């Protein structure tokens, strides 16, 4: 196999990160770990049609695929793994682990760059944070390029920001208030496992215990599963640590008997994909619900990463895993081109995108939060169950695409969270994903089966399942009757959603 005649690996092209500039060449580093994603074995394509059909069927009537079987039937071909191993050996790098459709590669960074024809340097963003940046496409000999879909980990997203002084500036809702407001079913999540994806964030067990105790709850500490060698300790508290704390505390307080598994990974494309893969194929803990409070505008992902995300969420539907993703806290994401964008993974059609509201003061009145993420995907078409998004897009004169979000809940006055012993009122769409995850865990407990992917049912029976939000905007889109690109279908009426998921169709 020659290494001089190379071709681009389709879908791996990456643009220069907006607002960043090259400040230094890449220096030699110690060994690093990357993840290479491979094509599926012959006949190993995921059954997308079946995943779609499951989403419309009553949970009690579904037949999910067990994780072991799905892995075996849709994994990469061992001969492809062996081909990649031989190629890597020629550069003095090695495959150290195998996973579903992917392998972990280890070696000096300069050899990994050489093996996959990458263009990498040190960049600096507008906040003077430095990070390793890869741009353009990856390259490999045609034989390797035909089996390797992407190699992740060379590019790092800019780091999260340092936290400032902490103080509570509002009176947050306690878990019991949230459950009452949204009419959560009388349950505690017993028998359910909630997975949480956390990227380079760390929560303090003492903060978790203090938050639970202050609300009169006795909740077991979450279990941490490290993915891709995620750092357990770091020098300064960051916004990701705050994110980690609010995720576990909101989920734990609203579903106190559920087991919580934290999939802790680095905050880059590699960590995101690998953490989601780990949760979907985790045979040890087998989560029934997955909460993801992270996202980046679709154009910030490489095309192949969005493809892999899509396959992961199809797999999640097939195994009966419900996935909730925050829609973002920067409105319609008016990015580098001045046009609105939506975040992935919330834009994927096999997840429930979560927007945010503000309680306006009356007992039931809520309005769209001015910074809630929302809009229309440029990557995914309007799914069959979301036809209203197509009409809504035309009203704004934008191209129709999968509409974001699907559902919502309050972000202000916020949720009771403790960080470093300080009581906080935390919100954002990041808080809404664990709220919906806890609600789903309660529903699963009561109906006795996994709800899995059930967003199409919500759209088909939205009347009576939601309190619609008709006031407010995110500066680009407005809340309105029915589905809208700020708050989706609205805030939940939990008991009614449970009834809808019980019904045999």
C-alpha positions in Angstrom: 0.0 0.0 0.0 1.5 3.3 -1.0 1.4 6.4 1.2 2.3 9.0 -1.4 -0.9 8.7 -3.6 -3.6 10.0 -1.3 -7.2 11.1 -1.7 -9.3 13.3 0.5 -11.5 11.4 3.0 -15.0 12.6 2.1 -16.9 14.6 4.8 -13.8 15.4 6.9 -13.4 18.9 5.5 -13.4 21.6 8.2 -13.4 25.4 7.8 -11.3 27.8 9.9 -13.1 28.3 13.2 -14.9 31.7 13.0 -13.2 34.5 14.8 -9.9 32.5 15.3 -6.4 33.0 13.9 -3.3 30.9 13.7 -0.7 31.9 16.3 1.8 29.1 16.4 2.9 25.9 14.6 2.1 22.6 16.3 4.9 21.4 18.4 5.8 17.8 19.1 3.6 16.4 21.8 3.4 13.2 23.8 1.3 10.3 22.6 -2.4 11.3 22.0 -5.5 9.2 21.4 -7.8 9.6 18.4 -10.9 7.8 17.3 -11.3 6.5 13.8 -14.8 5.7 12.6 -15.2 3.0 10.0 -17.8 2.0 7.5 -20.3 -0.7 8.6 -19.8 -4.3 7.5 -21.6 -5.5 4.4 -25.3 -5.8 5.2 -24.7 -3.8 8.4 -26.6 -0.7 7.6 -29.0 0.5 10.4 -32.7 0.0 9.7 -33.8 3.6 9.6 -37.3 2.7 8.4 -37.7 0.6 11.5 -36.5 3.4 13.8 -39.1 5.7 12.2 -41.9 3.2 12.6 -40.9 2.6 16.3 -41.3 6.3 17.0 -44.9 6.3 15.9 -45.9 3.1 17.7 -47.2 2.8 21.2 -44.2 1.9 23.5 -46.0 -1.2 24.8 -46.3 -2.5 21.2 -42.6 -2.0 20.3 -40.0 -4.7 19.8 -36.6 -3.1 20.5 -33.3 -4.6 19.5 -31.0 -5.6 22.3 -27.6 -3.7 22.4 -25.5 -6.9 21.9 -27.4 -8.0 18.8 -27.4 -4.5 17.3 -23.7 -4.2 17.8 -23.0 -7.5 16.2 -25.2 -6.9 13.2 -24.1 -3.4 12.4 -20.5 -3.2 13.5 -17.4 -2.6 11.3 -15.9 -5.5 9.4 -12.9 -7.0 11.3 -11.0 -7.1 8.0 -11.3 -3.3 7.8 -10.0 -3.0 11.3 -7.1 -5.2 10.3 -6.4 -3.2 7.2 -6.3 0.0 9.3 -4.1 -1.6 11.8 -1.5 -2.5 9.2 -1.6 1.0 7.8 -1.1 2.5 11.2 1.8 0.2 12.0 3.6 1.7 9.1 3.7 5.0 10.9 4.5 3.7 14.3 1.0 4.2 15.7 -1.3 1.5 17.0 -4.9 0.6 17.5 -5.4 0.1 21.3 -9.2 -0.4 21.6 -12.1 -1.3 19.3 -15.7 -0.1 19.7 -18.9 -0.1 17.7 -17.8 1.1 14.2 -14.8 2.8 15.6 -11.3 2.2 17.0 -9.0 4.1 19.3 -5.6 5.0 17.8 -2.5 5.9 19.8 0.7 7.5 18.8 2.8 10.7 18.7 0.7 13.6 17.3 3.1 14.3 14.5 2.8 10.7 13.2 -0.9 10.7 13.4 -1.0 13.9 11.4 1.3 12.3 8.8 -0.8 9.2 8.6 -4.0 11.0 7.8 -2.7 14.0 5.9 -4.0 16.5 8.3 -3.4 20.3 8.4 -3.0 21.3 12.1 -1.7 24.3 14.0 -2.3 26.2 17.2 -5.1 28.9 16.9 -6.4 31.5 19.2 -10.1 32.5 19.5 -11.5 36.0 20.3 -11.1 35.3 24.1 -7.4 34.6 23.6 -7.9 30.9 24.4 -5.5 28.7 22.5 -6.5 25.4 21.0 -5.3 22.8 18.5 -7.1 23.5 15.2 -7.4 21.1 12.2 -8.8 22.5 8.9 -9.3 21.3 5.3 -9.8 17.6 4.7 -8.0 14.5 5.9 -6.2 12.4 3.3 -5.2 8.7 3.0 -4.5 6.2 0.3 -7.7 5.3 -1.6 -7.8 1.8 0.0 -7.8 3.4 3.5 -10.0 6.3 2.6 -12.7 3.8 1.4 -13.0 2.3 4.9 -12.2 5.2 7.2 -15.1 7.7 7.5 -13.3 10.2 9.8 -10.6 10.5 12.4 -11.5 12.7 15.5 -9.4 14.2 18.2 -6.8 16.3 16.3 -9.1 19.3 16.3 -10.0 20.7 19.7 -12.9 23.1 20.3 -12.0 26.2 22.3 -12.0 25.6 26.1 -14.9 26.6 28.4 -14.6 29.8 30.3 -13.6 30.4 33.9 -16.4 30.9 36.3 -16.8 34.3 38.0 -18.1 35.0 41.5 -21.2 32.9 42.4 -24.3 34.3 43.9 -28.0 33.5 43.7 -29.9 36.4 42.0 -33.4 34.8 41.9 -35.6 32.5 43.8 -35.4 29.1 42.0 -38.0 26.5 41.8 -37.4 23.4 43.9 -37.9 20.0 42.4 -41.3 19.6 44.0 -42.4 22.9 42.4 -41.2 21.8 39.0 -43.0 18.5 39.3 -46.2 20.2 40.4 -46.1 22.9 37.7 -45.7 20.4 34.9 -47.9 17.8 36.5 -45.3 15.1 36.6 -46.7 11.6 37.3 -46.5 10.3 40.8 -43.3 8.3 40.6 -39.6 8.5 41.5 -37.9 6.9 38.5 -37.4 3.5 40.2 -36.0 0.9 37.8 -34.8 3.5 35.4 -31.3 4.6 34.4 -30.7 8.2 33.2 -27.5 8.8 31.2 -25.9 12.2 31.2 -23.3 13.3 28.7 -20.8 15.7 30.2 -17.9 17.2 28.4 -14.9 18.2 30.5 -17.1 19.1 33.4 -16.9 17.8 36.9 -19.5 17.9 39.7 -18.7 17.7 43.4 -20.4 14.9 45.3 -20.7 17.1 48.4 -22.6 19.7 46.3 -24.9 17.0 45.0 -25.6 15.5 48.4 -26.2 19.0 49.9 -28.7 19.9 47.1 -30.6 16.7 47.6 -30.6 17.0 51.4 -31.8 20.6 51.2 -34.9 19.4 49.3 -35.6 16.5 51.7 -34.4 13.8 49.3 -32.1 10.8 49.7 -30.5 10.2 46.4 -27.6 7.9 45.5 -24.5 9.6 44.0 -24.2 9.4 40.3 -21.8 6.9 38.8 -19.1 8.3 36.5 -17.9 6.5 33.4 -14.9 8.1 31.9 -14.7 8.2 28.1 -11.6 8.9 26.0 -9.6 9.5 29.1 -11.6 12.6 30.2 -9.8 14.7 32.8 -11.2 14.1 36.3 -9.5 17.1 37.9 -8.6 20.6 36.5 -7.2 23.7 38.0 -10.0 26.2 37.8 -13.8 25.9 37.9 -15.3 26.5 34.5 -18.8 26.8 33.0 -18.6 23.1 32.2 -18.4 22.3 35.9 -21.5 24.4 36.5 -23.1 22.5 33.6 -22.1 19.2 35.2 -23.6 20.2 38.5 -26.9 21.4 37.3 -27.4 18.3 35.1 -26.9 15.7 37.9 -28.8 17.8 40.5 -31.8 18.5 38.3 -32.1 14.9 37.1 -31.4 13.5 40.6 -34.0 15.7 42.4 -36.8 15.1 39.8 -36.2 11.3 39.6 -34.6 10.5 42.9 -34.8 6.7 42.7 -33.4 6.5 39.2 -29.8 5.5 38.7 -27.7 8.3 37.1 -24.7 7.4 34.9 -22.4 10.3 33.8 -20.5 9.7 30.6 -17.7 12.1 31.1 -15.7 12.9 27.9 -13.5 15.7 26.4 -15.3 18.6 24.9 -14.6 18.1 21.3 -16.1 16.2 18.4 -14.3 13.0 19.4 -15.6 13.2 23.0 -19.1 14.0 21.9 -19.4 11.1 19.5 -17.7 8.6 21.7 -19.7 9.5 24.8 -23.0 9.1 23.0 -21.8 5.8 21.5 -20.8 4.6 25.0 -24.2 5.4 26.3 -26.1 3.7 23.5 -24.1 0.5 23.6 -23.6 0.4 27.4 -24.6 -3.1 28.3 -23.5 -2.7 31.9 -25.9 0.1 32.9 -28.2 0.1 29.8 -29.7 3.6 30.2 -33.3 4.1 29.2 -33.0 7.9 28.9 -30.1 10.1 27.8 -29.7 13.8 28.5 -27.3 16.0 26.4 -26.9 19.6 27.5 -24.2 20.5 24.9 -24.4 21.5 21.3 -22.7 23.5 18.6 -24.0 25.2 15.4 -24.3 22.6 12.7 -21.6 24.3 10.5 -19.1 23.9 13.3 -19.2 20.1 13.0 -17.6 18.3 10.1 -20.1 16.8 7.7 -19.1 13.2 8.6 -19.6 14.0 12.4 -23.2 14.9 11.7 -23.6 11.7 9.7 -22.2 9.7 12.6 -24.4 11.5 15.0 -27.4 10.6 12.9 -26.5 6.9 12.9 -26.0 7.0 16.6 -29.4 8.3 17.2 -31.0 5.9 14.8 -29.3 3.2 16.9 -30.7 4.8 20.1 -34.2 4.5 18.7 -33.7 0.9 17.8 -32.6 0.0 21.3 -35.3 2.0 23.0 -33.3 4.9 24.3 -35.0 8.3 24.7 -32.6 11.3 24.0 -33.1 14.9 25.0 -30.8 17.7 23.8 -30.6 21.4 24.7 -31.3 23.7 21.8 -28.8 26.4 22.8 -28.6 29.6 24.9 -27.7 32.1 22.1 -31.0 32.6 20.4 -31.1 31.8 16.7 -27.2 31.6 16.6 -26.6 34.5 14.2 -23.1 33.3 13.4 -20.3 34.1 11.1 -22.5 34.7 8.0 -25.2 36.7 9.8 -27.8 34.0 9.2 -29.7 31.9 11.8 -28.4 28.5 12.7 -29.5 25.6 14.9 -27.3 23.4 17.2 -26.5 19.8 16.7 -27.2 17.3 18.2 -30.6 19.0 18.9 -31.2 19.3 15.2 -31.2 15.6 14.7 -34.7 14.2 13.9 -34.3 11.2 16.3 -33.9 13.3 19.4 -36.1 15.7 21.3 -34.8 19.3 21.1 -35.4 21.3 24.3 -36.1 25.0 24.4 -36.6 27.3 27.3 -39.3 29.6 28.7 -39.6 32.3 31.3 -42.4 32.3 33.9 -44.0 35.6 33.4 -45.6 35.8 36.9 -49.1 34.3 36.5 -49.7 30.7 37.7 -49.6 29.3 34.2 -48.2 32.0 31.9 -44.8 31.3 30.4 -43.2 33.1 27.5 -40.2 32.2 25.2 -36.8 33.0 26.7 -35.1 35.6 24.6 -32.0 33.4 24.3 -33.6 30.1 23.6 -32.1 28.3 20.7 -34.4 27.5 17.8 -34.9 27.6 14.1 -34.5 25.3 11.1 -31.8 22.8 10.3 -29.7 23.1 7.1 -28.6 19.5 7.4 -31.8 17.6 8.1 -35.1 17.8 6.2 -38.4 18.3 7.9 -39.4 14.9 9.3 -42.8 13.4 8.4 -44.3 14.1 11.9 -43.3 17.8 11.8 -45.1 19.2 8.8 -45.9 22.4 10.7 -42.3 23.3 10.6 -42.3 23.6 6.8 -45.2 26.1 6.8 -43.6 28.0 9.7 -40.3 28.3 7.8 -42.1 29.8 4.8 -43.6 32.5 7.0 -40.1 33.6 7.8 -38.8 33.3 4.3 -36.2 30.7 5.2 -35.5 27.3 3.7 -37.5 24.5 5.5 -35.6 22.0 7.6 -36.1 20.0 10.7 -37.5 22.4 13.2 -35.9 23.0 16.6 -36.9 22.7 19.4 -39.6 20.1 20.0 -40.5 20.8 23.7 -39.7 23.3 26.4 -39.7 24.1 30.1 -38.8 27.1 32.3 -35.3 28.5 32.6 -36.3 31.4 34.8 -36.6 31.8 37.7 -34.5 28.6 37.3 -33.7 25.5 39.2 -32.2 25.0 42.7 -28.5 24.0 42.2 -25.5 24.1 44.5 -21.9 24.7 43.3 -19.0 25.0 45.7 -21.6 25.2 48.5 -23.3 28.2 47.0 -27.1 28.0 46.3 -27.8 29.1 42.8 -30.8 29.6 40.5 -29.7 27.9 37.2 -31.5 27.8 33.9 -30.9 27.8 30.2 -31.9 25.1 27.8 -29.2 23.0 29.4 -31.5 22.7 32.4 -34.5 21.6 30.3 -32.9 18.5 28.9 -32.5 16.8 32.3 -36.0 18.0 33.3 -37.5 16.1 30.3 -35.2 13.2 31.0 -36.5 12.9 34.6 -40.1 13.2 33.4 -39.5 10.4 30.9 -37.9 8.2 33.6 -41.0 8.6 35.7 -43.3 7.8 32.8 -41.3 4.7 32.0 -41.6 3.5 35.5 -45.4 3.9 35.5 -46.1 2.4 32.1 -43.6 -0.5 32.7 -41.7 -0.2 29.3 -39.2 2.1 27.8 -40.7 5.0 25.9 -37.7 5.2 23.5 -38.1 7.7 20.7 -41.6 9.1 21.1 -41.4 12.5 19.6 -43.8 11.6 16.7 -46.5 10.7 19.2 -46.2 14.1 20.8 -46.8 15.8 17.5 -49.6 13.5 16.6 -51.5 14.1 19.9 -50.1 17.5 20.9 -53.5 18.8 21.8 -53.9 18.3 25.6 -50.3 17.2 26.1 -48.8 20.7 26.3 -49.3 24.1 27.6 -48.7 26.2 24.5 -46.4 29.2 24.6 -47.6 32.1 22.5 -45.6 35.1 23.8 -41.9 36.1 23.5 -39.2 35.5 20.9 -35.5 34.8 20.5 -35.1 37.9 18.4 -35.4 36.0 15.1 -38.4 33.8 15.7 -41.6 34.3 17.7 -43.6 32.0 19.9 -47.0 31.3 18.5 -50.0 28.9 18.6 -49.0 25.3 17.8 -45.4 24.4 17.1 -42.9 27.3 16.9 -39.1 27.7 16.6 -38.7 29.0 20.1 -40.5 26.6 22.4 -41.6 23.8 20.1 -45.0 22.3 21.1 -44.8 24.0 24.6 -44.3 23.0 28.2 -45.3 19.5 29.3 -48.5 18.3 31.0 -46.8 15.2 32.3 -49.8 13.1 33.3 -51.3 13.6 29.9 -48.1 12.6 28.1 -48.1 9.4 30.3 -51.6 8.6 29.2 -50.7 9.2 25.5 -47.8 6.8 25.8 -49.9 4.1 27.4 -52.5 4.1 24.6 -52.3 1.1 22.2 -52.5 2.2 18.6 
